[in-house]
Amino acid sequence: MPGGRLTQQERRQIALGLADDLPYAEIARRLDRPTSTITREVMRNGGPTAYRADLAHRATERRAHRRRPASPRGEESVPQPHGRDAEAVAEYEETFTTVLMASGLTKMTARVLTCLFTTDAGSLTASELARRLQVSPASISKAIAFLESQSLVRRERDERRRDRYIVDDELFYQATIASARSNDRLVETARRGVSVLGPHTPAAARLENIARFLDFISESITRAAEQAREVLHTKPGTTSDDPARPGPDHG
């Protein structure tokens, strides 16, 4: 059944599809499964290059066995605010975590960031994160340290002098600007190679084109981030014909 758990035979078909470099969507179509199911399955079991069907099947059975005794006290037993469906929320969080992992984050880091993104307050303490994710404080600390280094979260002290980890309206803007500026050193190094290799040589032309390309991309990203910055401050219930489109430039 498309909505049931993956069988061992389906996992072997996933492995064969990955070996043939098939996209997740095509593997999902052949198995009559949602693409998100295949993506989640692969990313939580080693990724496309390390996925092994039998190992994935055994790992899933072990996870299911560990979850059973803990479920009465787990996050699913906590009433969800705003009338949300707890099962749908848990599935969405798992999908979001998988997408973040595909972008390069480790599993724990992705889980922490997902937890913060899907919390109405946009902030949690380390103990709250550990309790929600049912992991050790040390795991939370390591994940937070990386997220802070990438400007993806920030910390504040609350009235009880506890550190609260926050994802706010400005963090994505700041992270986008930092990403654009990270190309500057590569641009500078590429252009230095032009004089070293000779300005009229094929190698120098290649490096100059790379530098020009990255310059253009960085400038475009920075300009777009500045124009769209106000979108990050849109409040719930605000309506607009196209909130993602910046207003006319009167400058």
PyMOL commands that set and color helices and strands:
alter all, ss='L'
color gray80, all
select helices_A, chain A and resi 8-19+24-31+35-43+53-73+75-77+81-83+86-102+107-117+126-133+137-149+171-181+184-197+202-233
alter helices_A, ss='H'
color red, helices_A
select strands_A, chain A and resi 123-125+154-157+163-166
alter strands_A, ss='S'
color yellow, strands_A
deselect
rebuild
show_as cartoon
